[in-house]
Amino acid sequence: MHTDELPLIALPHDLCDEAAAALLEWLLEAARLVETHYAGELHRHYHCPDPRQRELWDARDPPF
């Protein structure tokens, strides 16, 4: 990172152990909520073929 670039979020440098653990727990819960809310979109993104390849694949055609 260049010295003139700001981080995405400003994190305090002097958190106590308990506060750092609470922050991490909150971030993990926020990530879980985002994953749950966008589960369909994430599944399509990671598990569905590229749209350009879908045109080449015919589900009625046997694999062998």
KOLMIFI-264952 format. One record per residue (C-alpha): x, y, z; residue number from 1. Coordinates in Angstrom, 3 decimals, always signed. Layout:
BEGIN
{X->X&Y->Y&Z->Z&n->NUM}
...
***
This chain:
BEGIN
{X->+0.000&Y->+0.000&Z->+0.000&n->1}
{X->+1.248&Y->+3.474&Z->-0.821&n->2}
{X->+1.660&Y->+5.916&Z->+2.041&n->3}
{X->-1.042&Y->+8.186&Z->+0.569&n->4}
{X->-3.656&Y->+5.386&Z->+0.460&n->5}
{X->-6.070&Y->+5.005&Z->+3.330&n->6}
{X->-7.099&Y->+1.560&Z->+4.575&n->7}
{X->-10.626&Y->+0.348&Z->+3.833&n->8}
{X->-11.495&Y->+0.675&Z->+7.521&n->9}
{X->-9.618&Y->+2.337&Z->+10.342&n->10}
{X->-8.812&Y->-0.141&Z->+13.084&n->11}
{X->-7.646&Y->+1.042&Z->+16.487&n->12}
{X->-4.102&Y->-0.005&Z->+17.398&n->13}
{X->-4.570&Y->-0.214&Z->+21.141&n->14}
{X->-7.406&Y->-2.686&Z->+21.739&n->15}
{X->-7.284&Y->-4.866&Z->+24.817&n->16}
{X->-7.475&Y->-8.625&Z->+24.312&n->17}
{X->-11.167&Y->-8.782&Z->+25.191&n->18}
{X->-12.084&Y->-5.957&Z->+22.809&n->19}
{X->-10.053&Y->-7.531&Z->+19.974&n->20}
{X->-11.873&Y->-10.841&Z->+20.506&n->21}
{X->-15.263&Y->-9.068&Z->+20.564&n->22}
{X->-14.410&Y->-7.214&Z->+17.334&n->23}
{X->-13.440&Y->-10.465&Z->+15.631&n->24}
{X->-16.633&Y->-12.188&Z->+16.809&n->25}
{X->-18.696&Y->-9.297&Z->+15.451&n->26}
{X->-16.910&Y->-9.389&Z->+12.085&n->27}
{X->-17.379&Y->-13.151&Z->+11.784&n->28}
{X->-21.090&Y->-12.809&Z->+12.602&n->29}
{X->-21.435&Y->-10.019&Z->+10.020&n->30}
{X->-19.751&Y->-12.243&Z->+7.420&n->31}
{X->-22.097&Y->-15.118&Z->+8.324&n->32}
{X->-25.122&Y->-12.858&Z->+7.883&n->33}
{X->-23.890&Y->-11.666&Z->+4.479&n->34}
{X->-23.239&Y->-15.268&Z->+3.423&n->35}
{X->-26.725&Y->-16.328&Z->+4.546&n->36}
{X->-28.436&Y->-13.353&Z->+2.896&n->37}
{X->-26.655&Y->-13.858&Z->-0.440&n->38}
{X->-26.496&Y->-17.682&Z->-0.358&n->39}
{X->-28.155&Y->-18.093&Z->-3.764&n->40}
{X->-25.948&Y->-15.555&Z->-5.475&n->41}
{X->-22.815&Y->-17.033&Z->-3.904&n->42}
{X->-23.819&Y->-20.563&Z->-4.899&n->43}
{X->-24.380&Y->-19.505&Z->-8.501&n->44}
{X->-21.067&Y->-17.638&Z->-8.545&n->45}
{X->-19.011&Y->-20.520&Z->-7.189&n->46}
{X->-20.866&Y->-23.584&Z->-8.502&n->47}
{X->-22.596&Y->-22.774&Z->-11.781&n->48}
{X->-20.784&Y->-22.952&Z->-15.087&n->49}
{X->-19.761&Y->-19.829&Z->-16.915&n->50}
{X->-22.810&Y->-18.478&Z->-18.829&n->51}
{X->-20.861&Y->-18.755&Z->-22.078&n->52}
{X->-20.319&Y->-22.473&Z->-21.401&n->53}
{X->-23.991&Y->-23.093&Z->-20.504&n->54}
{X->-24.871&Y->-22.550&Z->-24.159&n->55}
{X->-22.572&Y->-25.457&Z->-25.092&n->56}
{X->-24.042&Y->-27.840&Z->-22.485&n->57}
{X->-27.275&Y->-29.637&Z->-23.232&n->58}
{X->-28.798&Y->-31.267&Z->-20.105&n->59}
{X->-30.670&Y->-33.744&Z->-22.324&n->60}
{X->-27.405&Y->-35.040&Z->-23.779&n->61}
{X->-26.047&Y->-38.071&Z->-21.846&n->62}
{X->-22.544&Y->-37.590&Z->-20.381&n->63}
{X->-21.070&Y->-40.563&Z->-22.288&n->64}
***
